[in-house]
Amino acid sequence: MSYYIGQMSGTSLDGIDTVLMQFENAQMRLIAQHHLDFDQPMKDSILALCNGCPDELHRSFVLSNALSELYANSIQALLNQQQIPANNITAIGCHGQTVRHKPPEYTVQLINGALLAENCGIDVVCDFRSRDMAAGGQGAPLVPAFHQALFQSSNMTEDTFVVNIGGMANISRLTPKGDTQGHDTGPGNVLMDAWCQLKLNKSFDENGDWAASGQLNPNLLEQLLCEDFFKLPAPKSTGRELFDINWLQRQLSHLGADIAAADVMTTITQLTVESIAQEIENLNKRGRVIICGGGALNRYLMASLTKRLQHFEVLESSELGHDPQCIEAMAFSWLAKQCIERKSANVPQVTGAKGGRILGAIYPG
């Protein structure tokens, strides 16, 4: 039996999710979780690097250190909560904060693995994407292999699609034969959050209430879906480099129509729904769909996705006993375990890599 910690701070910029996982043979169990919110200055600092700013090299190293202090604080809070000593933990798997993802050239996740290991006294595994990219892959998405470990079962009779809706959205297809496919589908919450911040000065649309108050604009939706990314075949991945508030405002200006802010919110919520649904239907016309990530808490989004995928059984991961906001952090505890045990963790048909690779760089505690 072994214990691992997983950490994720995603493109939604809401903060750090930290989980404590227990692994025994092929079984895994979530023991505890902790969430640490980012304050507004931290969000602004991350966004500045995402969008491009002066003195990026200096700022990225300073921010990597600041983030690593927060990662360590969250871990210590979790260990204190559970009264578990650090030497009981085999390793920490920390994704770091993505500020640039431009495959095949490079990917940047901010983290100082050495500092995190020093502060926690625990081995740290980070920099998970680089090895896959070195092998010709996209470096993302990395969660399909974990989705298979968590959700694949021997009695599956139809395809299961695991949809993670964070800042960006991605899908994993699990087949009854044990095959796994997956790729990014486009924006998850990122456009909705940005529009909400711009128009209401709120960080997100709680329950999707604002989107529910508006009307879908078919012309705007058609314009948004013309983006080349949606036409690309898999493997593919994306990020804020493409889908951000500037992209949305350009699309609105191209349309040249005066659209009510609430109607824009309704429509960009439907963009997330439609881009996910189209990618699923490209792979199969029926099956089971499990939703995780912060988007699972958006009631309007969930209702719209369930309606759109009327021939599929659509579930929130909590219905299967897994908190939707913990699954990505859980994935990085599992990825750390794979690295420590020298086992490959990428899925070549998902990322486009030349083959299976051991992912991550290890900083001894």
VORO-54915 format. One record per atom (N, C-alpha, C): residue in one letter; z, x, y. Coordinates in steps of 0.02 Angstrom, whole numbers, padded with zeros to 5 digits, always signed. Last residue first. Example, Ala and Ser with C-alpha at 12.3 -4.5 7.8 and 13.67 -1.06 7.14 Angstrom:
2
s+00354+00642-00112 s+00357+00684-00053 s+00394+00645+00002 a+00390+00660-00284 a+00390+00615-00225 a+00390+00660-00165 
# end
This chain:
365
g-00122+00648+00720 g-00064+00631+00762 g-00013+00687+00762 p-00293+00702+00732 p-00229+00700+00697 p-00170+00687+00745 y-00429+00609+00760 y-00383+00651+00798 y-00315+00647+00765 i-00590+00587+00695 i-00518+00585+00681 i-00481+00634+00726 a-00724+00476+00725 a-00697+00544+00734 a-00621+00540+00729 g-00837+00369+00632 g-00776+00384+00668 g-00759+00459+00672 l-00904+00324+00473 l-00902+00314+00546 l-00834+00336+00575 i-01013+00378+00353 i-00941+00374+00370 i-00937+00373+00446 r-01159+00280+00316 r-01127+00337+00348 r-01051+00324+00356 g-01307+00233+00229 g-01236+00224+00241 g-01205+00288+00268 g-01461+00266+00322 g-01421+00254+00262 g-01349+00243+00280 k-01527+00265+00441 k-01564+00289+00382 k-01526+00277+00317 a-01494+00111+00534 a-01482+00181+00515 a-01518+00199+00451 g-01503-00020+00570 g-01565+00018+00568 g-01555+00091+00552 t-01396-00106+00566 t-01402-00062+00624 t-01469-00026+00628 v-01422-00182+00448 v-01398-00214+00510 v-01413-00171+00570 q-01458-00099+00348 q-01505-00152+00365 q-01485-00192+00427 p-01342-00015+00343 p-01406+00010+00369 p-01456-00044+00388 v-01189-00041+00394 v-01237-00077+00351 v-01306-00059+00377 n-01052+00076+00389 n-01106+00042+00422 n-01149+00004+00371 a-00962+00143+00312 a-00940+00079+00339 a-00995+00044+00379 s-00920+00253+00175 s-00967+00229+00226 s-00947+00159+00249 k-00765+00338+00163 k-00811+00288+00136 k-00857+00264+00193 r-00650+00419+00181 r-00717+00448+00176 r-00766+00401+00141 e-00529+00367+00212 e-00544+00372+00141 e-00615+00399+00127 i-00541+00365+00350 i-00489+00407+00320 i-00503+00418+00246 c-00645+00268+00360 c-00655+00337+00382 c-00605+00383+00349 q-00585+00152+00311 q-00646+00178+00278 q-00657+00251+00297 k-00482+00140+00406 k-00466+00152+00335 k-00526+00180+00298 a-00558+00110+00519 a-00518+00171+00517 a-00500+00189+00445 l-00609-00013+00479 l-00656+00042+00490 l-00619+00109+00490 w-00490-00086+00480 w-00527-00077+00417 w-00576-00019+00422 s-00461-00085+00615 s-00412-00057+00568 s-00446-00042+00501 f-00573-00149+00660 f-00567-00078+00675 f-00509-00046+00637 a-00555-00281+00616 a-00612-00243+00592 a-00603-00168+00603 m-00446-00321+00692 m-00438-00313+00619 m-00494-00270+00591 a-00514-00335+00812 a-00463-00282+00806 a-00449-00268+00733 e-00595-00445+00776 e-00626-00381+00794 e-00576-00324+00789 i-00497-00545+00747 i-00541-00521+00695 i-00575-00454+00713 c-00416-00606+00840 c-00391-00545+00807 c-00443-00511+00764 q-00462-00725+00885 q-00458-00672+00934 q-00433-00606+00904 p-00455-00814+00778 p-00521-00791+00801 p-00518-00733+00849 d-00347-00789+00645 d-00349-00799+00717 d-00415-00772+00744 h-00377-00861+00493 h-00387-00799+00530 h-00393-00815+00605 g-00378-00974+00410 g-00317-00934+00414 g-00323-00869+00453 l-00484-01052+00418 l-00481-01012+00357 l-00421-00964+00359 e-00473-01103+00542 e-00471-01151+00487 e-00468-01116+00419 s-00496-00993+00620 s-00426-01013+00610 s-00420-01064+00554 s-00634-00988+00635 s-00603-00945+00585 s-00530-00963+00572 e-00710-01149+00641 e-00676-01095+00678 e-00638-01054+00627 l-00864-01197+00565 l-00792-01191+00564 l-00768-01139+00615 v-00996-01299+00521 v-00972-01253+00572 v-00896-01255+00574 e-01121-01316+00408 e-01049-01329+00414 e-01021-01277+00463 f-01281-01369+00469 f-01235-01317+00446 f-01163-01343+00450 h-01361-01455+00533 h-01371-01449+00461 h-01326-01396+00430 q-01330-01444+00668 q-01309-01504+00633 q-01318-01501+00557 l-01310-01351+00775 l-01319-01330+00706 l-01298-01387+00659 r-01284-01425+00890 r-01349-01391+00884 r-01363-01371+00811 k-01153-01467+00867 k-01206-01517+00874 k-01275-01485+00862 t-01088-01344+00866 t-01085-01387+00807 t-01140-01439+00808 l-01114-01303+00996 l-01141-01264+00941 l-01141-01305+00876 s-01043-01399+01069 s-01116-01392+01079 s-01148-01355+01021 a-00913-01375+01026 a-00943-01441+01014 a-01019-01437+01019 m-00897-01243+01073 m-00893-01257+01001 m-00925-01324+00984 l-00909-01263+01212 l-00956-01219+01176 l-00956-01234+01102 y-00798-01345+01233 y-00865-01370+01248 y-00918-01329+01211 r-00693-01260+01195 r-00705-01323+01159 r-00775-01350+01170 n-00670-01101+01167 n-00705-01141+01217 n-00728-01206+01182 l-00624-01024+01067 l-00573-01064+01103 l-00605-01108+01157 a-00728-00950+01022 a-00704-01003+00977 a-00653-01048+01012 g-00745-00848+01113 g-00786-00908+01120 g-00764-00965+01076 g-00667-00743+01066 g-00640-00786+01118 g-00679-00850+01128 g-00693-00739+00885 g-00698-00713+00953 g-00672-00764+01003 c-00789-00841+00769 c-00730-00803+00790 c-00743-00773+00858 i-00849-00964+00659 i-00848-00939+00728 i-00783-00902+00741 i-00952-00978+00524 i-00883-00966+00543 i-00883-00933+00612 v-01057-01087+00441 v-01051-01045+00501 v-00978-01040+00520 r-01155-01108+00296 r-01089-01113+00327 r-01086-01065+00385 g-01315-01189+00280 g-01263-01142+00261 g-01198-01157+00298 r-01492-01192+00318 r-01429-01225+00300 r-01378-01170+00283 k-01598-01115+00348 k-01596-01181+00380 k-01532-01219+00363 n-01598-00942+00392 n-01590-00996+00343 n-01584-01061+00382 l-01648-00858+00492 l-01627-00829+00427 l-01619-00881+00373 n-01674-00931+00601 n-01727-00885+00580 n-01712-00856+00511 e-01553-00993+00621 e-01606-01032+00590 e-01666-00989+00570 i-01485-00888+00688 i-01462-00912+00623 i-01518-00949+00586 e-01561-00879+00805 e-01557-00822+00760 e-01533-00842+00691 q-01540-01007+00860 q-01607-00986+00842 q-01606-00927+00794 a-01400-01004+00885 a-01429-01052+00837 a-01499-01030+00814 i-01387-00905+00986 i-01354-00898+00921 i-01389-00941+00868 s-01464-00963+01087 s-01482-00897+01062 s-01449-00882+00995 e-01395-01085+01107 e-01465-01085+01083 e-01484-01017+01054 v-01267-01044+01155 v-01275-01088+01096 v-01345-01080+01066 t-01302-00971+01270 t-01264-00939+01216 t-01273-00978+01151 l-01365-01075+01339 l-01403-01015+01322 l-01368-00977+01265 q-01262-01163+01363 q-01312-01183+01314 q-01356-01123+01293 t-01202-01090+01464 t-01164-01103+01402 t-01212-01122+01346 i-01301-01099+01557 i-01289-01033+01528 i-01244-01038+01466 t-01292-01238+01584 t-01353-01210+01556 t-01341-01141+01525 t-01166-01258+01640 t-01185-01295+01580 t-01243-01261+01545 m-01181-01174+01752 m-01131-01159+01700 m-01148-01195+01635 v-01280-01242+01823 v-01293-01174+01799 v-01245-01156+01743 d-01208-01356+01851 d-01266-01362+01807 d-01287-01293+01780 a-01115-01306+01941 a-01091-01333+01877 a-01148-01339+01827 a-01200-01272+02049 a-01164-01220+02012 a-01139-01244+01945 a-01363-01347+02056 a-01290-01352+02067 a-01254-01301+02022 i-01505-01261+02110 i-01470-01292+02054 i-01395-01291+02067 d-01653-01251+02184 d-01582-01256+02203 d-01545-01295+02149 a-01774-01136+02120 a-01749-01204+02128 a-01675-01202+02146 g-01836-01017+02077 g-01849-01043+02144 g-01826-01115+02155 l-01841-00937+01967 l-01854-01008+01957 l-01867-01043+02024 h-01807-00815+02018 h-01875-00823+01991 h-01892-00897+01984 s-01673-00837+02047 s-01720-00828+02103 s-01792-00836+02079 l-01620-00846+01918 l-01615-00904+01963 l-01665-00898+02021 q-01643-00717+01874 q-01675-00773+01840 q-01675-00835+01884 r-01559-00646+01961 r-01632-00635+01962 r-01669-00693+01930 q-01436-00695+01919 q-01459-00711+01986 q-01534-00697+01995 l-01430-00640+01789 l-01430-00712+01799 l-01457-00730+01868 w-01428-00503+01818 w-01482-00531+01778 w-01487-00606+01789 n-01306-00497+01887 n-01369-00480+01922 n-01429-00507+01885 i-01213-00527+01790 i-01223-00575+01844 i-01287-00561+01883 d-01295-00475+01636 d-01239-00475+01683 d-01256-00524+01739 f-01373-00404+01510 f-01348-00470+01527 f-01285-00465+01571 l-01400-00260+01511 l-01451-00312+01519 l-01421-00376+01546 e-01282-00193+01507 e-01339-00159+01538 e-01396-00208+01551 r-01193-00264+01432 r-01196-00279+01504 r-01253-00243+01540 g-01296-00271+01282 g-01233-00266+01319 g-01242-00285+01392 t-01360-00265+01111 t-01367-00271+01183 t-01298-00266+01216 s-01467-00233+00969 s-01401-00241+01000 s-01410-00240+01075 k-01556-00258+00816 k-01554-00255+00889 k-01482-00264+00912 p-01667-00237+00676 p-01601-00231+00707 p-01605-00228+00783 a-01736-00399+00722 a-01679-00357+00705 a-01704-00293+00671 p-01862-00419+00851 p-01838-00425+00782 p-01775-00383+00773 l-01856-00498+01012 l-01855-00438+00971 l-01833-00453+00900 k-01841-00609+01089 k-01900-00607+01047 k-01901-00546+01000 f-01732-00587+01168 f-01728-00641+01119 f-01787-00642+01071 f-01774-00485+01254 f-01726-00470+01201 f-01726-00524+01147 d-01856-00544+01353 d-01887-00509+01296 d-01838-00496+01239 e-01821-00707+01412 e-01802-00636+01410 e-01827-00603+01346 c-01841-00839+01403 c-01901-00798+01405 c-01885-00723+01404 l-01723-00905+01417 l-01743-00888+01348 l-01808-00848+01345 l-01723-00931+01553 l-01676-00883+01526 l-01697-00859+01457 q-01821-01034+01561 q-01830-00970+01597 q-01785-00915+01567 e-01760-01134+01486 e-01824-01106+01463 e-01837-01038+01496 l-01650-01159+01571 l-01640-01134+01502 l-01703-01102+01475 l-01716-01207+01685 l-01678-01144+01688 l-01667-01116+01618 n-01771-01324+01633 n-01815-01272+01660 n-01779-01205+01664 p-01658-01400+01595 p-01705-01375+01544 p-01751-01320+01570 n-01498-01396+01634 n-01562-01390+01671 n-01613-01360+01623 l-01366-01505+01592 l-01413-01453+01570 l-01476-01455+01613 q-01237-01537+01709 q-01295-01562+01672 q-01340-01503+01652 g-01054-01524+01706 g-01121-01518+01733 g-01175-01548+01689 s-00934-01529+01640 s-00942-01573+01699 s-01013-01573+01727 a-00935-01432+01544 a-00938-01502+01521 a-00951-01550+01579 a-00913-01319+01621 a-00978-01328+01590 a-00988-01401+01569 w-00778-01341+01649 w-00827-01341+01704 w-00897-01352+01676 d-00718-01333+01521 d-00714-01395+01560 d-00766-01398+01616 g-00704-01237+01426 g-00772-01257+01443 g-00774-01319+01486 n-00574-01196+01414 n-00597-01251+01369 n-00669-01271+01381 e-00596-01118+01567 e-00548-01139+01516 e-00571-01202+01479 d-00699-01002+01603 d-00703-01075+01606 d-00658-01103+01550 f-00622-00857+01681 f-00661-00891+01629 f-00655-00966+01638 s-00568-00810+01800 s-00594-00761+01753 s-00634-00793+01696 k-00614-00882+01957 k-00575-00885+01896 k-00608-00840+01844 n-00688-00908+02071 n-00637-00856+02073 n-00588-00862+02015 l-00793-00991+02061 l-00727-01023+02062 l-00670-00973+02070 k-00907-00908+02068 k-00907-00973+02101 k-00838-01005+02108 l-00879-00785+02003 l-00916-00787+02066 l-00906-00852+02104 q-00812-00823+01887 q-00779-00778+01935 q-00813-00783+02003 c-00912-00899+01827 c-00848-00931+01844 c-00810-00889+01896 w-01007-00802+01804 w-01023-00858+01849 w-00959-00893+01872 a-00938-00719+01713 a-00960-00692+01778 a-00975-00747+01828 d-00918-00806+01604 d-00860-00777+01640 d-00880-00753+01710 m-01052-00832+01569 m-01007-00887+01587 m-00947-00861+01628 l-01095-00704+01534 l-01126-00739+01591 l-01082-00795+01615 v-01008-00673+01423 v-01013-00630+01482 v-01043-00665+01543 n-00989-00734+01303 n-00953-00762+01360 n-00970-00727+01426 g-01130-00684+01247 g-01079-00730+01222 g-01046-00764+01281 p-01303-00642+01252 p-01239-00652+01286 p-01194-00700+01248 g-01366-00593+01089 g-01372-00599+01161 g-01304-00609+01193 t-01352-00565+00956 t-01395-00621+00973 t-01407-00627+01048 d-01347-00420+00853 d-01327-00454+00914 d-01377-00510+00929 h-01348-00442+00673 h-01371-00412+00735 h-01341-00450+00794 g-01363-00434+00492 g-01330-00451+00555 g-01361-00415+00614 q-01330-00451+00315 q-01374-00438+00372 q-01336-00454+00436 t-01290-00416+00148 t-01266-00425+00217 t-01320-00408+00267 d-01274-00482-00018 d-01311-00447+00033 d-01282-00463+00102 g-01217-00558-00117 g-01178-00503-00091 g-01214-00461-00039 k-01277-00672-00158 k-01290-00612-00198 k-01251-00552-00174 p-01246-00764-00059 p-01211-00769-00123 p-01221-00708-00168 t-01238-00669+00096 t-01273-00710+00047 t-01233-00714-00018 l-01197-00669+00262 l-01172-00651+00196 l-01205-00697+00146 r-01240-00613+00417 r-01261-00658+00364 r-01237-00631+00298 s-01165-00609+00573 s-01169-00576+00508 s-01190-00628+00457 i-01205-00599+00748 i-01199-00637+00685 i-01201-00589+00626 n-01134-00589+00913 n-01171-00561+00856 n-01159-00604+00795 a-01128-00587+01091 a-01121-00624+01028 a-01161-00588+00974 m-01023-00514+01219 m-01088-00525+01186 m-01075-00563+01121 g-00888-00546+01234 g-00931-00541+01292 g-01003-00550+01272 g-00891-00639+01084 g-00851-00604+01133 g-00890-00603+01198 i-00910-00719+00950 i-00928-00733+01019 i-00877-00701+01065 n-00974-00692+00795 n-00923-00667+00841 n-00947-00679+00912 v-01004-00782+00655 v-01027-00774+00724 v-00968-00751+00767 v-01059-00771+00496 v-01000-00759+00537 v-01025-00742+00607 f-01130-00876+00381 f-01144-00839+00442 f-01078-00832+00481 t-01166-00884+00212 t-01114-00891+00263 t-01131-00847+00322 d-01274-00967+00099 d-01263-00916+00149 d-01205-00934+00194 e-01194-01033-00050 e-01243-01035+00004 e-01226-00980+00054 t-01096-01014-00141 t-01158-01044-00167 t-01212-01049-00113 m-00964-00906-00184 m-01010-00929-00132 m-01074-00956-00163 n-00871-00853-00270 n-00893-00922-00283 n-00937-00950-00227 s-00835-00729-00227 s-00877-00733-00287 s-00903-00803-00300 s-00849-00705-00048 s-00813-00726-00108 s-00861-00734-00166 q-00827-00629+00110 q-00868-00636+00050 q-00825-00657-00009 f-00736-00608+00215 f-00758-00676+00201 f-00800-00684+00137 l-00698-00471+00222 l-00650-00524+00237 l-00671-00591+00210 a-00808-00393+00191 a-00745-00380+00156 a-00696-00438+00165 q-00900-00448+00282 q-00913-00454+00211 q-00848-00444+00172 h-00842-00409+00401 h-00850-00480+00387 h-00862-00492+00313 f-00861-00271+00387 f-00793-00299+00383 f-00796-00374+00369 a-00998-00265+00403 a-00968-00239+00341 a-00898-00266+00332 p-01014-00322+00535 p-01038-00357+00475 p-01008-00331+00410 v-00965-00242+00646 v-00919-00286+00610 v-00948-00319+00547 l-01052-00168+00720 l-01016-00133+00667 l-00974-00180+00624 p-01219-00205+00779 p-01147-00219+00775 p-01116-00184+00714 a-01227-00029+00825 a-01198-00096+00832 a-01246-00147+00800 g-01301+00083+00816 g-01229+00092+00829 g-01193+00026+00836 q-01432+00079+00782 q-01415+00052+00847 q-01342+00065+00866 g-01481+00232+00694 g-01461+00163+00701 g-01446+00143+00773 g-01506+00365+00667 g-01562+00323+00687 g-01546+00250+00696 a-01393+00437+00646 a-01435+00423+00587 a-01492+00375+00602 a-01332+00431+00766 a-01360+00496+00746 a-01406+00488+00686 m-01285+00301+00759 m-01341+00315+00804 m-01373+00382+00787 d-01179+00321+00670 d-01234+00276+00651 d-01295+00290+00694 r-01100+00404+00747 r-01127+00429+00684 r-01185+00386+00660 s-01061+00328+00861 s-01105+00386+00867 s-01137+00407+00802 r-00969+00224+00842 r-01041+00208+00846 r-01087+00269+00839 f-00836+00264+00842 f-00865+00237+00780 f-00941+00231+00783 d-00731+00330+00916 d-00802+00350+00920 d-00839+00328+00857 c-00582+00353+00813 c-00620+00320+00867 c-00692+00345+00865 v-00426+00361+00741 v-00498+00361+00726 v-00533+00322+00782 v-00279+00454+00744 v-00322+00407+00780 v-00394+00416+00757 d-00118+00472+00673 d-00189+00489+00672 d-00230+00434+00706 i+00020+00466+00786 i-00015+00436+00729 i-00088+00460+00732 g+00090+00486+00902 g+00110+00524+00844 g+00079+00497+00780 c+00060+00427+01025 c+00085+00384+00970 c+00111+00423+00910 n+00018+00527+01110 n+00067+00479+01134 n+00098+00438+01078 e-00077+00596+01032 e-00018+00631+01059 e+00037+00582+01078 a-00173+00497+01011 a-00138+00526+00954 a-00074+00561+00976 l-00213+00478+01144 l-00184+00422+01107 l-00145+00448+01047 l-00266+00605+01172 l-00209+00581+01210 l-00174+00523+01174 a-00374+00608+01082 a-00321+00659+01078 a-00258+00635+01113 g-00455+00503+01127 g-00423+00499+01061 g-00366+00548+01053 n-00480+00423+01259 n-00459+00492+01247 n-00420+00491+01182 i-00618+00317+01290 i-00554+00327+01256 i-00542+00403+01252 l-00754+00218+01319 l-00702+00257+01352 l-00639+00258+01311 q-00907+00238+01244 q-00844+00200+01240 q-00789+00244+01269 v-01076+00239+01258 v-01016+00266+01289 v-00958+00217+01281 t-01226+00298+01181 t-01177+00244+01189 t-01113+00275+01215 y-01403+00337+01190 y-01332+00353+01190 y-01290+00289+01194 e-01540+00306+01142 e-01521+00367+01178 e-01447+00384+01171 p-01594+00193+01084 p-01569+00246+01039 p-01543+00308+01074 p-01450+00111+01155 p-01483+00141+01098 p-01559+00143+01110 k-01346+00106+01263 k-01418+00110+01273 k-01451+00145+01213 h-01210+00052+01336 h-01237+00053+01267 h-01313+00049+01273 r-01066+00082+01427 r-01139+00090+01426 r-01161+00093+01353 v-00937+00051+01408 v-00961+00044+01477 v-01037+00055+01480 t-00819-00004+01293 t-00890+00010+01304 t-00907-00001+01378 q-00669+00068+01257 q-00700+00020+01302 q-00773+00038+01316 g-00611+00085+01085 g-00624+00108+01153 g-00660+00055+01193 h-00577+00056+00954 h-00648+00055+00972 h-00660+00088+01039 c-00466+00133+00847 c-00475+00107+00915 c-00547+00113+00937 g-00361+00132+00719 g-00432+00127+00731 g-00443+00094+00799 i-00233+00239+00667 i-00253+00190+00717 i-00330+00191+00720 a-00155+00265+00506 a-00200+00283+00561 a-00211+00223+00607 t-00035+00239+00433 t-00083+00290+00412 t-00128+00312+00469 i+00130+00217+00481 i+00060+00197+00494 i+00014+00254+00474 n+00255+00266+00472 n+00234+00219+00419 n+00160+00200+00425 n+00282+00337+00585 n+00261+00376+00526 n+00246+00332+00466 a+00326+00243+00678 a+00257+00266+00682 a+00235+00302+00618 p+00427+00111+00605 p+00418+00178+00634 p+00345+00201+00631 i+00446-00055+00653 i+00413-00011+00605 i+00404+00058+00637 q+00484-00172+00720 q+00534-00122+00700 q+00507-00078+00643 q+00397-00259+00777 q+00403-00262+00704 q+00456-00214+00676 q+00409-00223+00911 q+00416-00293+00892 q+00429-00300+00817 n+00378-00088+00905 n+00446-00109+00923 n+00459-00180+00901 l+00242-00098+00874 l+00288-00066+00827 l+00361-00084+00841 l+00195-00163+00990 l+00187-00194+00924 l+00235-00165+00873 a+00226-00070+01089 a+00254-00137+01093 a+00251-00172+01025 q+00146+00037+01047 q+00219+00044+01046 q+00253-00024+01049 i+00019-00019+01068 i+00040+00000+01001 i+00116+00005+00996 s+00021-00033+01206 s+00013-00092+01164 s+00036-00078+01093 n+00032+00101+01246 n+00084+00052+01265 n+00082-00009+01220 a-00091+00152+01199 a-00027+00176+01171 a+00030+00128+01186 y-00180+00083+01282 y-00185+00075+01209 y-00118+00095+01176 l-00138+00134+01405 l-00128+00063+01390 l-00132+00050+01315 e-00178+00266+01389 e-00107+00252+01401 e-00092+00179+01386 s-00314+00244+01379 s-00279+00270+01320 s-00204+00262+01328 l-00345+00204+01509 l-00352+00157+01453 l-00312+00179+01393 a-00323+00326+01575 a-00283+00267+01592 a-00286+00215+01537 n-00420+00408+01514 n-00348+00424+01508 n-00305+00363+01522 s-00536+00342+01553 s-00522+00352+01482 s-00448+00366+01471 l-00527+00356+01692 l-00518+00290+01663 l-00505+00294+01588 v-00552+00493+01705 v-00489+00465+01730 v-00475+00398+01698 f-00681+00496+01650 f-00626+00533+01618 f-00558+00507+01641 s-00753+00415+01739 s-00750+00397+01668 s-00693+00433+01632 r-00741+00479+01862 r-00710+00414+01853 r-00703+00396+01779 h-00817+00596+01840 h-00745+00600+01856 h-00711+00534+01840 l-00944+00536+01817 l-00914+00581+01768 l-00838+00585+01778 e-00976+00458+01930 e-00963+00425+01866 e-00927+00471+01817 d-00994+00464+02071 d-00945+00507+02037 d-00926+00480+01968 p-01039+00293+02110 p-01036+00364+02125 p-00983+00400+02083 c-01096+00184+01974 c-01058+00197+02035 c-01058+00272+02049 g-01137+00054+01865 g-01161+00115+01898 g-01127+00126+01964 n-01085-00049+01793 n-01140-00064+01840 n-01170-00003+01872 c-00983+00009+01720 c-01036-00029+01685 c-01097-00037+01729 l-00903+00058+01822 l-00939+00105+01779 l-00995+00071+01740 a-00860-00063+01875 a-00894-00015+01919 a-00933+00035+01877 l-00792-00121+01768 l-00856-00150+01791 l-00895-00102+01834 i-00678-00038+01766 i-00724-00039+01709 i-00792-00066+01730 s-00622-00070+01890 s-00640+00000+01875 s-00690+00003+01817 d-00596-00206+01877 d-00644-00184+01929 d-00667-00112+01914 k-00499-00205+01776 k-00564-00239+01765 k-00616-00213+01814 m-00398-00137+01847 m-00427-00108+01787 m-00495-00139+01772 p-00371-00228+01952 p-00397-00161+01967 p-00428-00127+01906 q-00323-00342+01875 q-00387-00344+01910 q-00414-00275+01929 d-00259-00291+01712 d-00251-00317+01780 d-00319-00311+01816 f-00281-00345+01546 f-00303-00299+01598 f-00286-00331+01666 d-00149-00390+01434 d-00199-00409+01483 d-00218-00350+01527 l-00125-00363+01269 l-00107-00335+01334 l-00163-00351+01383 h-00063-00434+01122 h-00117-00434+01173 h-00089-00409+01238 h-00036-00407+00950 h-00011-00400+01019 h-00071-00401+01066 q+00019-00452+00784 q-00032-00443+00835 q+00000-00438+00904 a+00048-00421+00608 a+00070-00438+00676 a+00013-00424+00725 i-00015-00422+00482 i+00058-00424+00487 i+00081-00447+00556 l-00147-00475+00387 l-00126-00466+00456 l-00050-00474+00460 r-00198-00394+00241 r-00157-00447+00270 r-00139-00428+00341 m-00307-00371+00101 m-00285-00353+00168 m-00246-00411+00198 q-00350-00303-00059 q-00321-00356-00018 q-00301-00329+00050 a-00387-00210-00148 a-00442-00241-00111 a-00416-00295-00064 n-00244-00115-00125 n-00303-00122-00168 n-00359-00154-00127 e-00184-00166+00022 e-00161-00150-00045 e-00217-00167-00093 f-00143-00152+00192 f-00196-00148+00141 f-00165-00129+00074 q-00095-00233+00338 q-00072-00205+00274 q-00130-00208+00225 m-00108-00206+00514 m-00136-00231+00451 m-00105-00195+00391 l-00079-00255+00675 l-00052-00215+00621 l-00074-00246+00555 v-00182-00253+00821 v-00157-00285+00760 v-00128-00233+00714 t-00220-00287+00988 t-00194-00239+00941 t-00165-00275+00881 d-00329-00306+01120 d-00301-00339+01061 d-00282-00285+01011 i-00328-00291+01292 i-00326-00254+01229 i-00293-00297+01175 g-00434-00386+01403 g-00378-00344+01388 g-00384-00312+01319 d-00550-00446+01448 d-00488-00484+01456 d-00427-00441+01440 l-00682-00400+01443 l-00635-00367+01488 l-00570-00406+01498 s-00788-00431+01363 s-00760-00486+01403 s-00709-00461+01453 t-00816-00321+01288 t-00855-00330+01349 t-00831-00389+01391 g-00650-00275+01225 g-00721-00289+01222 g-00753-00299+01290 s-00546-00179+01140 s-00553-00205+01208 s-00627-00213+01219 m-00452-00167+00994 m-00517-00186+01023 m-00507-00208+01095 q-00374-00086+00857 q-00375-00104+00929 q-00446-00117+00953 g-00267-00082+00716 g-00334-00089+00744 g-00330-00112+00816 i-00169+00016+00606 i-00172-00021+00669 i-00245-00024+00692 y-00118+00005+00434 y-00163+00030+00486 y-00157-00014+00548 y-00028+00048+00291 y-00030+00010+00354 y-00077+00045+00403 s-00039+00026+00111 s-00044+00066+00173 s-00048+00020+00233 m+00000+00043-00060 m+00000+00000+00000 m+00000+00044+00062 
# end
